[in-house]
């Protein structure tokens, strides 16, 4: 089976003897931001199951990070946790240089880390804009450039998957700065894909919808005063009776990151049970100028 997740050439059948098999990550190293929990961790687990030999997990929580790395380390895979707050530009550089030092090269970047705090057109401050754009836009751009250099030095291409959100289509008043940041990523991915195609480095974007993750549980409790039954209530109202699960979105990421997606690059893929621009509820009353969580 083909082992280079970014190869733009080669046979159209990944493995002649097993034409319906998954693409392998055998011998490959992946850098995964937000890799210590939720979607990032699910992606790392799947990549290891499909043969990855190196995993660099990026996150801010050292306890979670070391635990995730310990869980994944071994069995032919070296897993390393690198603590970094990606809002700080020098920490993005640290991620790149640590990867260079510890692994020499990298085949895959999955940019899954994101700030998800709430803000509306009325209450988003300058500091909130800075934090949202630093983490959700600037850090992604710096990572694409830095990891792209490592891939170019290796000389065999590479694959990058940037995690956006279906929220980038708009329509959710409480996500004003988040929507703007995620929409900016679409232009970034298109531009990066065009810039890197001559290096055989592919760049694609996956936009998940509402997903059942530890981070979402925190958001629901902090910003929406949700009780412990919020997930059951939310899932009952969904078209398919549940929220997305990290493991199924991880399969979409691994499709884009591997040879399974062939020459696909510059693509923006929505991954959700809702359909953009096909109606949907509008606010029944004016958007509140204040929310309870602003004073807590």
Secondary structure in CASP SS format (residue, H / E / C, confidence):
PFRMAT SS
TARGET T0000
AUTHOR 0000-0000-0000
METHOD secondary structure of the structure
MODEL  1
X C 1.00
X C 1.00
X C 1.00
X C 1.00
X C 1.00
X C 1.00
X C 1.00
X C 1.00
X C 1.00
X C 1.00
X C 1.00
X C 1.00
X C 1.00
X C 1.00
X C 1.00
X H 1.00
X H 1.00
X H 1.00
X C 1.00
X C 1.00
X C 1.00
X C 1.00
X C 1.00
X C 1.00
X C 1.00
X E 1.00
X C 1.00
X C 1.00
X E 1.00
X E 1.00
X E 1.00
X E 1.00
X E 1.00
X C 1.00
X C 1.00
X C 1.00
X C 1.00
X H 1.00
X H 1.00
X H 1.00
X H 1.00
X H 1.00
X H 1.00
X H 1.00
X H 1.00
X H 1.00
X H 1.00
X H 1.00
X H 1.00
X C 1.00
X C 1.00
X E 1.00
X C 1.00
X E 1.00
X E 1.00
X E 1.00
X E 1.00
X E 1.00
X E 1.00
X C 1.00
X C 1.00
X H 1.00
X H 1.00
X H 1.00
X H 1.00
X H 1.00
X H 1.00
X H 1.00
X H 1.00
X H 1.00
X H 1.00
X H 1.00
X C 1.00
X E 1.00
X C 1.00
X C 1.00
X E 1.00
X E 1.00
X E 1.00
X E 1.00
X E 1.00
X E 1.00
X E 1.00
X C 1.00
X C 1.00
X C 1.00
X C 1.00
X C 1.00
X H 1.00
X H 1.00
X H 1.00
X H 1.00
X H 1.00
X H 1.00
X H 1.00
X H 1.00
X H 1.00
X H 1.00
X H 1.00
X H 1.00
X H 1.00
X H 1.00
X H 1.00
X C 1.00
X C 1.00
X C 1.00
X C 1.00
X E 1.00
X E 1.00
X E 1.00
X E 1.00
X C 1.00
X C 1.00
X C 1.00
X C 1.00
X C 1.00
X C 1.00
X C 1.00
X E 1.00
X C 1.00
X C 1.00
X C 1.00
X C 1.00
X C 1.00
X C 1.00
X H 1.00
X H 1.00
X H 1.00
X H 1.00
X H 1.00
X H 1.00
X H 1.00
X H 1.00
X H 1.00
X H 1.00
X H 1.00
X H 1.00
X H 1.00
X H 1.00
X H 1.00
X H 1.00
X H 1.00
X H 1.00
X H 1.00
X H 1.00
X H 1.00
X H 1.00
X H 1.00
X H 1.00
X H 1.00
X H 1.00
X H 1.00
X H 1.00
X H 1.00
X C 1.00
X C 1.00
X C 1.00
X E 1.00
X E 1.00
X E 1.00
X E 1.00
X E 1.00
X E 1.00
X C 1.00
X C 1.00
X H 1.00
X H 1.00
X H 1.00
X H 1.00
X C 1.00
X C 1.00
X C 1.00
X C 1.00
X C 1.00
X E 1.00
X H 1.00
X H 1.00
X H 1.00
X H 1.00
X H 1.00
X H 1.00
X H 1.00
X H 1.00
X H 1.00
X H 1.00
X H 1.00
X H 1.00
X H 1.00
X H 1.00
X H 1.00
X H 1.00
X H 1.00
X H 1.00
X H 1.00
X H 1.00
X H 1.00
X H 1.00
X H 1.00
X H 1.00
X C 1.00
X E 1.00
X E 1.00
X E 1.00
X E 1.00
X E 1.00
X E 1.00
X E 1.00
X E 1.00
X C 1.00
X C 1.00
X E 1.00
X E 1.00
X C 1.00
X H 1.00
X H 1.00
X H 1.00
X H 1.00
X H 1.00
X H 1.00
X H 1.00
X H 1.00
X H 1.00
X H 1.00
X H 1.00
X C 1.00
X C 1.00
X C 1.00
X C 1.00
X C 1.00
X H 1.00
X H 1.00
X H 1.00
X H 1.00
X H 1.00
X H 1.00
X H 1.00
X C 1.00
X C 1.00
X C 1.00
X C 1.00
X C 1.00
X C 1.00
X C 1.00
X E 1.00
X E 1.00
X H 1.00
X H 1.00
X H 1.00
X H 1.00
X H 1.00
X H 1.00
X H 1.00
X H 1.00
X H 1.00
X H 1.00
X H 1.00
X H 1.00
X C 1.00
X H 1.00
X H 1.00
X H 1.00
X C 1.00
X C 1.00
X C 1.00
X C 1.00
X C 1.00
X C 1.00
X E 1.00
X E 1.00
X E 1.00
X E 1.00
X C 1.00
X C 1.00
X C 1.00
X C 1.00
X C 1.00
X C 1.00
X C 1.00
X C 1.00
X C 1.00
X C 1.00
X C 1.00
X C 1.00
X C 1.00
X C 1.00
X C 1.00
X C 1.00
X C 1.00
X C 1.00
X C 1.00
X C 1.00
X H 1.00
X H 1.00
X H 1.00
X H 1.00
X C 1.00
END
